[in-house]
């Protein structure tokens, strides 16, 4: 879909219609990097020219991952003469608040939206915003289908999961892997959810069948990663990416078996909750996760609560997104996807203090120096 310059005057007439839906939002307007806009012809967002208005819509306002993303957007906004408005869902999976934020951005006359889509339920609102002339970039969570947005800047979440799966298989040393899978949802579909889960199992050397569907793999069989061995999957439980729900999910899994010795978690907040449940039950298990924030991510790896995590860089995602929209609006230059992918890959590194042969990783000291692109 081609970018259409917005008609600000006509959009103002729509503002009254958006007031009711936008009233539930907490919006913080502010004047908004060591990265360049993706694409060889777009290496500078440009600080000059007419001010550009962009809304950043994240899944929540409390997860440190999205706080870092907001920081990145605001820094890039200041550097590129881009006005940043922020909005967030009340919890992971909150489609309603995200849709209201999209509608408010259209009514306000914004030229672009950066969004971490809650679920596929926000797709129609995104498509409506693009029809209205806004340039829409997804961050962190590629939508399904990918062309719902103009482009996505994200970690390769499948690769992130694959790295922790490869590490986990190697650390099992041929022992039976009794696996608990602590996912994001069980009632909604999000690409970040199935990509990390299915990537982990693939890294373990377990046949996942459909890579876009959690839970359809055989519950018992052989894993071929590392030295190989038997495996059994005892549960797929939702955590909504939160510590308390991670604890509840782990308790549910432990009610099925106290033999669980390997726990995959969608993110580090849910991993800390799982660790609390394991400790209370007196069960020792290796936990792997994804995100790589300074805390609780890297601190939890350093302390041994998490064995390994895949580190991604949300601050860079947001900076690149702001720069790309500014360049598109001012110079009509489109950002480019990474070779062989349908999104721009912002990078991922495996973090562990217990490296294994054949799986490239960095230790917690190095990871702490670059966590989320903030340092």
C-alpha positions as CSV (number, residue, x, y, z in Angstrom):
1,X,0.0,0.0,0.0
2,X,1.4,3.4,-1.0
3,X,1.9,6.2,1.4
4,X,-0.6,9.1,1.0
5,X,0.2,12.5,2.6
6,X,-2.4,13.1,5.3
7,X,-4.9,15.9,5.0
8,X,-4.6,17.5,8.4
9,X,-7.6,19.8,8.0
10,X,-10.0,17.1,7.2
11,X,-8.6,14.9,10.0
12,X,-9.3,17.6,12.5
13,X,-13.0,17.3,11.6
14,X,-12.7,13.7,12.8
15,X,-11.3,14.5,16.2
16,X,-14.7,14.8,17.9
17,X,-15.5,11.3,16.8
18,X,-12.4,10.0,18.4
19,X,-12.8,11.7,21.8
20,X,-14.9,8.9,23.3
21,X,-12.7,6.1,22.3
22,X,-9.5,8.0,23.2
23,X,-10.7,9.0,26.6
24,X,-9.6,5.7,28.1
25,X,-6.1,6.2,26.9
26,X,-3.2,7.6,28.9
27,X,-1.4,9.6,26.3
28,X,1.8,11.5,26.9
29,X,2.9,13.9,24.2
30,X,6.5,14.9,24.1
31,X,9.2,16.1,21.8
32,X,11.0,13.2,20.9
33,X,20.4,7.5,18.1
34,X,23.3,5.5,17.3
35,X,21.6,3.6,14.5
36,X,20.6,4.6,11.0
37,X,17.3,4.1,9.1
38,X,17.3,0.7,7.4
39,X,18.0,0.7,3.7
40,X,21.1,2.0,1.9
41,X,19.4,5.1,0.7
42,X,17.9,6.1,4.1
43,X,20.7,6.5,6.6
44,X,19.5,9.6,8.3
45,X,16.1,10.5,9.6
46,X,16.9,14.2,9.3
47,X,16.3,16.7,12.1
48,X,15.2,19.5,9.8
49,X,12.0,20.2,8.0
50,X,8.4,20.3,9.1
51,X,7.6,18.6,12.4
52,X,6.3,15.0,11.9
53,X,3.7,13.5,14.3
54,X,4.1,9.9,15.3
55,X,2.2,7.8,17.9
56,X,4.0,4.9,19.6
57,X,1.5,2.2,20.8
58,X,2.9,-0.6,23.0
59,X,1.3,-3.6,24.6
60,X,1.7,-2.3,28.1
61,X,3.2,0.7,29.9
62,X,4.7,-1.3,32.8
63,X,6.9,-4.0,31.1
64,X,10.5,-2.6,31.1
65,X,10.9,-3.8,27.5
66,X,8.2,-1.3,26.4
67,X,9.6,1.4,28.7
68,X,12.9,1.1,26.8
69,X,11.0,1.3,23.5
70,X,9.3,4.5,24.6
71,X,12.7,5.9,25.6
72,X,14.1,5.1,22.2
73,X,11.2,6.8,20.4
74,X,11.5,9.9,22.5
75,X,15.3,10.2,21.9
76,X,14.8,9.8,18.2
77,X,11.9,12.3,18.2
78,X,14.1,14.9,19.8
79,X,16.9,14.3,17.2
80,X,14.6,14.3,14.2
81,X,12.0,16.9,14.9
82,X,9.3,14.3,15.5
83,X,6.5,14.8,18.0
84,X,5.9,11.6,19.9
85,X,2.6,10.6,21.4
86,X,2.6,7.4,23.5
87,X,-0.2,5.0,24.3
88,X,-0.3,1.5,25.7
89,X,-2.7,-1.4,26.5
90,X,-3.7,-2.0,30.0
91,X,-2.2,-5.5,29.8
92,X,-0.7,-7.8,27.2
93,X,-3.4,-8.7,24.6
94,X,-5.5,-5.6,25.2
95,X,-6.8,-5.0,21.7
96,X,-9.5,-2.5,22.6
97,X,-7.1,0.2,24.0
98,X,-4.7,-0.3,21.1
99,X,-7.5,0.2,18.6
100,X,-8.7,3.3,20.4
101,X,-5.1,4.7,20.2
102,X,-4.9,4.0,16.4
103,X,-8.2,5.8,15.9
104,X,-7.0,8.7,18.0
105,X,-3.8,9.0,15.9
106,X,-5.9,9.2,12.7
107,X,-8.2,11.8,14.2
108,X,-5.3,13.9,15.5
109,X,-3.7,14.0,12.0
110,X,-0.5,12.1,12.8
111,X,1.6,11.0,9.9
112,X,2.8,7.7,11.3
113,X,2.2,5.0,13.9
114,X,4.7,2.6,15.6
115,X,2.9,-0.3,17.2
116,X,3.6,-3.6,18.9
117,X,0.4,-5.3,17.9
118,X,-1.4,-7.0,20.8
119,X,-3.0,-9.6,18.5
120,X,-4.4,-10.0,15.0
121,X,-7.5,-8.3,16.3
122,X,-5.9,-4.9,15.7
123,X,-5.3,-5.6,12.0
124,X,-8.5,-3.9,10.7
125,X,-7.7,-0.7,12.6
126,X,-4.2,-0.7,11.2
127,X,-5.5,-1.1,7.7
128,X,-7.9,1.7,8.2
129,X,-5.1,4.0,9.4
130,X,-3.1,3.2,6.3
131,X,-6.0,3.9,4.1
132,X,-6.3,7.3,5.9
133,X,-2.7,8.0,4.8
134,X,-0.6,7.1,7.9
135,X,2.6,5.2,7.5
136,X,2.4,2.2,10.0
137,X,5.5,0.3,11.3
138,X,5.2,-2.7,13.6
139,X,7.8,-3.1,16.3
140,X,8.9,-6.4,17.9
141,X,5.8,-8.3,16.9
142,X,5.4,-8.9,13.1
143,X,1.7,-9.0,12.3
144,X,0.0,-11.8,10.5
145,X,0.0,-11.3,7.5
146,X,3.2,-9.2,7.4
147,X,1.7,-6.8,4.8
148,X,-0.9,-5.5,7.3
149,X,1.8,-2.8,8.1
150,X,4.2,-1.0,5.8
151,X,7.2,-2.7,7.4
152,X,8.2,-4.4,10.7
153,X,11.3,-3.7,12.7
154,X,11.8,-6.6,15.0
155,X,14.0,-9.3,16.5
156,X,13.9,-12.6,14.5
157,X,11.8,-14.1,17.3
158,X,12.0,-17.6,15.8
159,X,15.8,-17.4,15.8
160,X,15.7,-16.0,19.4
161,X,13.7,-19.1,20.4
162,X,16.0,-21.4,18.4
163,X,19.1,-20.1,20.2
164,X,17.8,-20.9,23.7
165,X,16.5,-24.3,22.4
166,X,20.0,-25.2,21.0
167,X,21.6,-24.2,24.3
168,X,19.0,-26.1,26.3
169,X,19.5,-29.3,24.3
170,X,23.2,-29.1,24.7
171,X,23.0,-28.6,28.5
172,X,20.7,-31.7,28.8
173,X,23.7,-33.9,28.0
174,X,21.5,-36.6,26.6
175,X,19.2,-36.8,29.6
176,X,15.4,-36.9,29.2
177,X,14.0,-33.4,28.8
178,X,10.8,-33.0,30.8
179,X,9.5,-29.7,29.3
180,X,7.1,-27.0,30.5
181,X,6.2,-24.4,27.9
182,X,5.1,-21.1,29.4
183,X,3.6,-19.1,26.5
184,X,2.0,-15.8,26.1
185,X,-1.7,-16.7,25.4
186,X,-3.9,-19.6,25.0
187,X,-6.9,-17.7,23.7
188,X,-5.3,-15.3,21.2
189,X,-2.8,-15.5,18.4
190,X,0.4,-13.4,18.3
191,X,3.4,-14.1,16.1
192,X,5.9,-13.3,18.9
193,X,4.2,-16.1,20.9
194,X,4.3,-18.9,18.4
195,X,7.7,-17.9,16.9
196,X,9.5,-18.0,20.2
197,X,7.8,-21.3,21.3
198,X,8.3,-23.0,18.0
199,X,11.8,-21.7,17.6
200,X,12.7,-23.1,21.0
201,X,11.4,-26.6,20.1
202,X,13.1,-26.4,16.7
203,X,16.4,-25.6,18.5
204,X,15.9,-28.6,20.7
205,X,15.5,-30.7,17.6
206,X,11.8,-31.5,18.1
207,X,9.5,-31.6,15.1
208,X,7.0,-28.7,15.4
209,X,4.8,-29.6,12.4
210,X,3.1,-26.2,11.9
211,X,5.5,-23.3,12.9
212,X,2.6,-20.9,13.3
213,X,0.7,-23.0,15.9
214,X,1.7,-23.7,19.5
215,X,0.9,-27.2,20.9
216,X,0.5,-29.4,17.8
217,X,3.9,-31.1,18.3
218,X,4.0,-34.7,19.6
219,X,4.1,-34.6,23.4
220,X,6.7,-37.4,23.6
221,X,9.5,-38.4,21.4
222,X,13.2,-37.8,20.7
223,X,15.0,-34.5,20.5
224,X,18.0,-34.3,18.3
225,X,19.8,-31.2,19.6
226,X,23.0,-31.6,21.6
227,X,23.6,-35.3,22.3
228,X,20.0,-36.1,21.7
229,X,17.6,-37.9,24.0
230,X,14.0,-38.5,24.9
231,X,11.6,-35.7,25.7
232,X,8.1,-35.2,27.2
233,X,6.1,-32.0,27.1
234,X,3.8,-31.7,30.1
235,X,2.1,-28.4,29.5
236,X,1.5,-25.3,27.4
237,X,0.3,-22.6,29.8
238,X,-0.4,-18.9,29.2
239,X,1.4,-16.2,31.3
240,X,0.4,-12.9,29.6
241,X,4.1,-12.2,30.0
242,X,3.6,-11.3,33.7
243,X,5.4,-12.6,36.9
244,X,2.2,-13.5,38.8
245,X,0.7,-15.4,35.9
246,X,4.1,-17.0,35.2
247,X,4.0,-18.3,38.7
248,X,0.4,-19.6,38.3
249,X,1.3,-21.2,35.0
250,X,4.3,-23.0,36.5
251,X,2.2,-24.2,39.5
252,X,-0.3,-25.7,37.0
253,X,2.5,-27.5,35.2
254,X,3.9,-28.8,38.5
255,X,0.5,-30.2,39.4
256,X,0.9,-32.4,36.4
257,X,4.5,-33.5,37.1
258,X,7.3,-32.7,39.6
259,X,9.8,-34.2,37.1
260,X,9.9,-31.1,35.0
261,X,13.5,-30.2,34.4
262,X,13.4,-27.7,31.5
263,X,11.2,-24.6,31.4
264,X,10.7,-22.4,28.3
265,X,9.3,-18.9,29.1
266,X,8.0,-16.3,26.7
267,X,9.9,-13.5,28.6
268,X,11.9,-12.8,31.7
269,X,9.1,-11.4,33.9
270,X,7.2,-14.7,33.4
271,X,10.4,-16.6,34.0
272,X,10.9,-15.0,37.5
273,X,7.3,-16.1,38.4
274,X,8.1,-19.6,37.2
275,X,11.3,-19.6,39.3
276,X,9.3,-18.7,42.4
277,X,6.9,-21.6,41.9
278,X,9.7,-24.0,41.3
279,X,11.5,-22.9,44.4
280,X,8.4,-23.2,46.5
281,X,7.9,-26.7,45.2
282,X,11.5,-27.7,45.8
283,X,11.9,-28.6,42.1
284,X,15.2,-27.8,40.2
285,X,14.8,-27.0,36.6
286,X,16.7,-25.1,33.9
287,X,14.8,-22.0,32.7
288,X,15.4,-20.3,29.4
289,X,13.8,-17.1,28.1
290,X,13.8,-14.2,25.7
291,X,14.2,-10.4,26.0
292,X,17.6,-9.7,27.6
293,X,16.8,-6.6,29.6
294,X,19.2,-5.4,32.3
295,X,16.7,-6.4,35.0
296,X,15.2,-9.0,35.5
297,X,16.8,-10.5,32.4
298,X,20.6,-10.2,32.7
299,X,20.5,-10.1,36.5
300,X,18.5,-13.4,36.5
301,X,21.0,-15.1,34.2
302,X,23.9,-13.8,36.4
303,X,22.3,-15.1,39.5
304,X,21.5,-18.5,37.9
305,X,17.7,-18.1,38.0
306,X,17.6,-18.2,34.2
307,X,20.1,-20.4,32.4
308,X,20.1,-18.5,29.2
309,X,18.2,-15.8,27.4
310,X,18.1,-14.3,24.0
311,X,18.7,-10.6,24.1
312,X,16.9,-8.2,21.8
313,X,17.1,-4.4,21.3
314,X,13.8,-2.5,21.7
315,X,15.3,0.9,22.0
316,X,16.9,0.5,18.6
317,X,13.6,-0.8,17.1
318,X,11.8,2.4,18.2
319,X,14.7,4.8,17.1
320,X,14.8,3.2,13.7
321,X,11.0,3.4,13.4
322,X,10.9,7.1,14.2
323,X,13.7,7.8,11.8
324,X,12.1,5.8,9.0
325,X,8.7,7.6,9.3
326,X,10.5,11.0,9.3
327,X,12.4,10.0,6.2
328,X,9.3,8.6,4.5
329,X,7.2,11.8,5.2
330,X,9.9,14.3,4.2
331,X,11.7,12.5,1.4
332,X,9.3,9.7,0.4
333,X,12.0,7.1,1.0
334,X,10.8,3.6,2.0
335,X,12.8,1.6,4.6
336,X,14.0,-1.8,3.4
337,X,13.6,-5.3,4.9
338,X,16.6,-7.4,5.7
339,X,17.8,-9.8,2.9
340,X,15.8,-13.0,2.9
341,X,13.3,-11.8,5.5
342,X,9.9,-10.0,5.3
343,X,11.0,-7.6,8.1
344,X,14.0,-5.6,9.2
345,X,16.0,-7.7,11.7
346,X,17.2,-5.6,14.6
347,X,19.4,-8.4,15.9
348,X,19.6,-11.0,18.7
349,X,22.3,-12.5,20.9
350,X,22.3,-15.5,23.2
351,X,23.3,-14.6,26.8
352,X,24.6,-17.1,29.2
353,X,27.4,-17.6,31.7
354,X,27.5,-21.3,30.8
355,X,28.4,-21.4,27.1
356,X,28.1,-24.6,25.1
357,X,30.0,-25.7,22.0
358,X,28.5,-24.9,18.7
359,X,26.1,-22.1,20.0
360,X,27.5,-18.6,19.8
361,X,26.8,-16.6,23.0
362,X,27.9,-13.6,25.1
363,X,28.3,-13.5,28.9
364,X,26.3,-11.4,31.3
365,X,29.1,-8.8,31.6
366,X,29.0,-8.0,27.9
367,X,25.2,-8.3,27.8
368,X,24.8,-5.8,30.6
369,X,26.9,-3.3,28.7
370,X,24.5,-3.4,25.7
371,X,21.2,-4.5,27.2
372,X,18.3,-3.4,25.1
373,X,20.5,-0.8,23.4
374,X,20.2,1.5,26.4
375,X,23.9,1.5,27.3
